[in-house]
Amino acid sequence: MNEPSDSQPGTSLPNDIDTNVPHTARVWNYWLGGKDYFAVDRELGERIREFLPHVVDIARADRAFLVRAVTHLTREAGVRQFLDVGTGLPTANNTHEVAQAVAPESRIVYVDNDPLIMAHARALLVGTPEGSTNYIHADLHDPATVLESARASLDFIQPIALILLGVVEHIPDFDDARAIVSQLVGALPSGSYLVVAHDTNVVLGEKSDEAVRQWNESATPSITLRSPEQIARFFDGLEVLEPGVVSTALWRPEPAEVGTPAPVDAYCAVGRKP
């Protein structure tokens, strides 16, 4: 893997980036084999991976789930608009690439509050000429601003797929998390979809708990694990697609040559707004 320098991960940096504190987006980028991280991100990523090698499987399964979900929504459900909140740093198979490969006219809005991602906006903004790909610097904790900004690029009369992968877990209070998701979904028109992936401790139990404890001691933002039953509550009032709330590795996996994919400690679902 091409490793960046400890002071500059591939581009000029905004002044408000703290290079001394690991950050979710950059550690995740490291686990996915990207190049946009600092020494502190690599060190924490390695420490957690040594303790819990499973974490790399979670990262890869999350990205594979994104690809399968966006492909299904574009090809089978006819969705042409995507609001991807907490998008993270660009790697391979970003939402706009997947959607526009199926339907070039698709419109995608990315939302994140990490200044480093703002520095990489140009990488995210390369889409098809038929569609559009835009970036909003905003915070999930402020859904009103997310929605107001998204209206400049998306038609809130037509269905929109709201994508929340690995981001709701950064809201510690469950009631707050549900209220924020509900406000976002409530603004979407009928026929829209909610896509959520969220870390759990269902598969590895105490090992996942310990990995999160180490993370919360060293990095930002903090992570709160939730049960599949809690994750299902984000879909209250929606029509959850088969196979329901399952590990990300088990949501409509591609046919494998041998056996069934092993579950990972992140659960997901896709729901349609009636």
C-alpha positions as CSV (number, residue, x, y, z in Angstrom):
1,M,0.0,0.0,0.0
2,N,1.2,3.5,-0.8
3,E,1.6,5.1,2.6
4,P,1.4,8.9,3.0
5,S,3.7,11.1,4.8
6,D,2.9,11.7,8.5
7,S,2.1,15.3,7.8
8,Q,0.3,15.4,4.5
9,P,-2.1,12.6,3.4
10,G,-2.2,13.2,-0.3
11,T,-3.3,16.9,-0.6
12,S,-2.9,20.3,1.0
13,L,-4.5,20.4,4.4
14,P,-7.1,22.7,6.0
15,N,-5.7,24.5,9.1
16,D,-8.3,23.0,11.5
17,I,-7.3,19.3,11.1
18,D,-5.7,17.8,14.3
19,T,-3.1,15.4,13.1
20,N,-2.4,14.2,16.6
21,V,-5.8,12.6,17.2
22,P,-7.0,9.6,15.2
23,H,-10.2,10.1,13.3
24,T,-12.8,7.6,12.2
25,A,-12.7,8.5,8.5
26,R,-8.9,8.3,8.3
27,V,-8.6,5.0,10.3
28,W,-11.4,3.5,8.2
29,N,-9.5,4.7,5.1
30,Y,-6.4,2.9,6.4
31,W,-8.4,-0.4,7.0
32,L,-9.8,-0.2,3.5
33,G,-6.3,0.1,2.0
34,G,-6.5,3.8,1.2
35,K,-3.8,6.4,1.5
36,D,-5.4,9.3,3.3
37,Y,-4.4,9.0,6.9
38,F,-1.7,10.1,9.4
39,A,0.7,8.2,11.6
40,V,-1.7,8.4,14.6
41,D,-4.5,6.8,12.5
42,R,-2.2,4.0,11.2
43,E,-1.0,3.3,14.8
44,L,-4.5,3.1,16.3
45,G,-5.7,1.1,13.3
46,E,-2.9,-1.4,13.7
47,R,-3.4,-1.7,17.4
48,I,-7.1,-2.4,17.0
49,R,-6.4,-4.8,14.1
50,E,-3.9,-6.7,16.1
51,F,-6.4,-7.1,18.9
52,L,-9.4,-7.6,16.6
53,P,-8.4,-8.6,13.0
54,H,-12.2,-8.9,12.4
55,V,-12.3,-5.1,12.1
56,V,-10.9,-5.2,8.6
57,D,-13.6,-7.6,7.6
58,I,-16.2,-5.1,9.0
59,A,-14.7,-2.3,6.9
60,R,-14.7,-4.4,3.7
61,A,-18.2,-5.9,4.4
62,D,-19.5,-2.3,4.9
63,R,-18.2,-1.2,1.5
64,A,-19.5,-4.3,-0.2
65,F,-22.9,-3.8,1.4
66,L,-22.9,-0.2,0.1
67,V,-22.3,-1.5,-3.4
68,R,-25.0,-4.1,-3.3
69,A,-27.6,-1.8,-1.7
70,V,-26.9,1.1,-4.1
71,T,-26.9,-1.2,-7.1
72,H,-30.2,-2.7,-6.0
73,L,-31.9,0.7,-5.4
74,T,-30.7,2.0,-8.7
75,R,-31.2,-1.0,-10.9
76,E,-34.3,-2.6,-9.3
77,A,-36.0,0.2,-7.4
78,G,-35.4,2.9,-9.9
79,V,-33.9,5.4,-7.4
80,R,-32.0,8.2,-9.1
81,Q,-31.2,10.4,-6.0
82,F,-28.9,9.6,-3.1
83,L,-28.1,11.5,0.1
84,D,-25.0,9.9,1.6
85,V,-24.4,11.3,5.1
86,G,-21.1,10.5,6.8
87,T,-19.6,9.5,3.5
88,G,-16.0,9.4,4.7
89,L,-12.9,9.7,2.6
90,P,-13.2,8.5,-1.0
91,T,-11.8,5.0,-1.8
92,A,-13.1,2.6,-4.4
93,N,-16.8,2.1,-5.3
94,N,-18.1,5.3,-3.8
95,T,-21.9,5.9,-4.0
96,H,-21.8,8.1,-7.1
97,E,-19.6,5.6,-9.0
98,V,-21.9,2.7,-8.2
99,A,-25.2,4.5,-8.9
100,Q,-24.0,6.3,-12.1
101,A,-22.5,3.1,-13.5
102,V,-26.1,1.8,-13.6
103,A,-27.9,5.1,-14.3
104,P,-25.6,7.9,-15.4
105,E,-28.3,10.5,-14.7
106,S,-28.2,9.7,-11.0
107,R,-27.8,12.7,-8.6
108,I,-25.7,12.2,-5.4
109,V,-25.1,14.5,-2.5
110,Y,-22.4,13.6,0.0
111,V,-22.5,15.0,3.5
112,D,-19.7,15.0,6.1
113,N,-18.2,17.3,8.7
114,D,-14.5,16.3,8.5
115,P,-12.4,19.2,7.1
116,L,-10.1,16.7,5.5
117,I,-13.0,15.3,3.4
118,M,-13.7,18.9,2.3
119,A,-10.1,19.0,1.1
120,H,-10.9,15.9,-1.0
121,A,-14.2,17.2,-2.4
122,R,-12.8,17.4,-5.9
123,A,-12.2,13.7,-5.8
124,L,-15.8,13.1,-4.8
125,L,-17.2,15.6,-7.3
126,V,-16.1,13.7,-10.4
127,G,-19.3,12.1,-11.7
128,T,-21.0,11.6,-15.1
129,P,-22.0,14.6,-17.2
130,E,-25.6,13.3,-17.3
131,G,-26.0,13.3,-13.5
132,S,-24.6,15.4,-10.6
133,T,-22.3,14.8,-7.7
134,N,-22.1,17.4,-4.9
135,Y,-20.6,17.7,-1.4
136,I,-22.1,19.4,1.7
137,H,-20.0,20.3,4.7
138,A,-22.5,19.6,7.5
139,D,-23.1,17.5,10.6
140,L,-25.6,14.7,11.1
141,H,-26.3,16.3,14.5
142,D,-27.9,19.2,12.6
143,P,-30.4,17.4,10.3
144,A,-32.2,20.7,9.4
145,T,-29.0,22.1,7.8
146,V,-28.4,18.8,6.0
147,L,-31.9,18.8,4.5
148,E,-31.8,22.5,3.6
149,S,-28.5,22.2,1.8
150,A,-29.5,19.0,0.0
151,R,-32.5,20.7,-1.4
152,A,-30.2,22.7,-3.6
153,S,-29.2,19.6,-5.5
154,L,-32.0,17.0,-5.0
155,D,-35.7,17.0,-5.9
156,F,-37.6,16.3,-2.7
157,I,-40.7,15.4,-4.8
158,Q,-38.9,12.3,-6.3
159,P,-37.7,9.3,-4.2
160,I,-34.3,9.7,-2.4
161,A,-32.2,7.0,-0.9
162,L,-30.8,8.2,2.5
163,I,-27.5,6.4,3.3
164,L,-26.2,6.3,6.8
165,L,-23.3,3.8,6.9
166,G,-21.2,3.7,10.1
167,V,-22.3,7.2,11.2
168,V,-25.3,6.8,13.5
169,E,-23.1,4.9,16.0
170,H,-21.3,8.3,16.6
171,I,-24.5,9.6,18.3
172,P,-24.2,8.3,21.9
173,D,-27.8,8.7,23.0
174,F,-30.2,6.3,21.4
175,D,-33.2,8.6,21.6
176,D,-31.2,11.4,20.0
177,A,-30.1,9.1,17.2
178,R,-33.6,7.9,16.5
179,A,-34.9,11.5,16.5
180,I,-32.3,12.6,14.0
181,V,-32.9,9.7,11.6
182,S,-36.6,10.2,11.9
183,Q,-36.3,13.9,11.0
184,L,-34.3,13.1,8.0
185,V,-36.6,10.3,6.8
186,G,-39.6,12.4,7.6
187,A,-38.5,15.0,5.0
188,L,-38.2,12.4,2.2
189,P,-41.1,11.7,-0.2
190,S,-43.0,8.5,-0.4
191,G,-41.0,5.8,-2.2
192,S,-37.7,6.9,-0.7
193,Y,-35.4,4.5,1.1
194,L,-33.3,4.4,4.3
195,V,-30.0,2.5,4.3
196,V,-28.3,2.0,7.6
197,A,-25.2,0.0,8.7
198,H,-24.2,0.1,12.4
199,D,-21.5,-1.6,14.5
200,T,-22.7,-4.2,17.0
201,N,-21.1,-6.7,19.4
202,V,-23.4,-9.6,18.4
203,V,-20.7,-11.7,16.7
204,L,-17.6,-11.3,18.9
205,G,-19.1,-9.9,22.1
206,E,-16.5,-8.8,24.6
207,K,-13.8,-8.5,21.9
208,S,-15.8,-5.9,20.1
209,D,-16.6,-4.1,23.3
210,E,-12.9,-3.9,24.1
211,A,-12.0,-2.6,20.7
212,V,-14.6,0.1,21.0
213,R,-13.3,0.9,24.5
214,Q,-9.8,1.4,23.1
215,W,-11.1,3.5,20.3
216,N,-13.1,5.8,22.6
217,E,-10.0,6.3,24.7
218,S,-7.8,7.4,21.8
219,A,-9.9,8.7,18.9
220,T,-12.7,10.9,17.8
221,P,-15.7,10.7,17.4
222,S,-16.7,8.1,20.0
223,I,-18.6,4.9,19.0
224,T,-21.6,3.4,20.7
225,L,-22.5,-0.2,19.8
226,R,-26.2,-1.1,19.4
227,S,-28.1,-4.4,19.2
228,P,-29.9,-5.5,16.0
229,E,-33.2,-4.8,17.9
230,Q,-32.1,-1.2,18.4
231,I,-31.0,-0.9,14.8
232,A,-34.4,-2.1,13.7
233,R,-36.0,0.8,15.5
234,F,-34.5,3.3,13.0
235,F,-36.8,1.7,10.5
236,D,-40.0,2.2,12.4
237,G,-42.8,3.0,10.0
238,L,-40.8,1.8,7.0
239,E,-41.1,-1.4,4.9
240,V,-37.9,-3.3,5.6
241,L,-36.6,-5.2,2.5
242,E,-35.7,-8.8,2.8
243,P,-33.6,-10.2,4.5
244,G,-34.3,-7.7,7.2
245,V,-31.8,-6.6,9.8
246,V,-28.8,-8.8,9.3
247,S,-25.0,-8.6,9.4
248,T,-23.7,-6.5,6.5
249,A,-22.0,-9.6,5.0
250,L,-25.3,-11.4,4.8
251,W,-27.4,-8.7,3.1
252,R,-28.1,-10.2,-0.3
253,P,-24.5,-11.5,-0.8
254,E,-23.2,-12.3,-4.2
255,P,-23.3,-16.0,-5.0
256,A,-20.1,-17.5,-3.5
257,E,-18.2,-20.5,-4.9
258,V,-18.0,-22.1,-1.4
259,G,-20.3,-21.7,1.5
260,T,-22.0,-18.6,3.1
261,P,-20.2,-15.4,4.0
262,A,-19.2,-15.2,7.7
263,P,-21.1,-12.6,9.6
264,V,-19.3,-9.5,10.9
265,D,-20.0,-7.2,13.9
266,A,-22.0,-4.6,11.9
267,Y,-25.7,-5.0,11.1
268,C,-27.7,-3.3,8.4
269,A,-31.0,-3.0,6.7
270,V,-32.8,-1.2,3.8
271,G,-36.3,0.2,4.3
272,R,-38.8,1.8,2.0
273,K,-40.9,4.8,3.0
274,P,-44.6,4.0,2.1
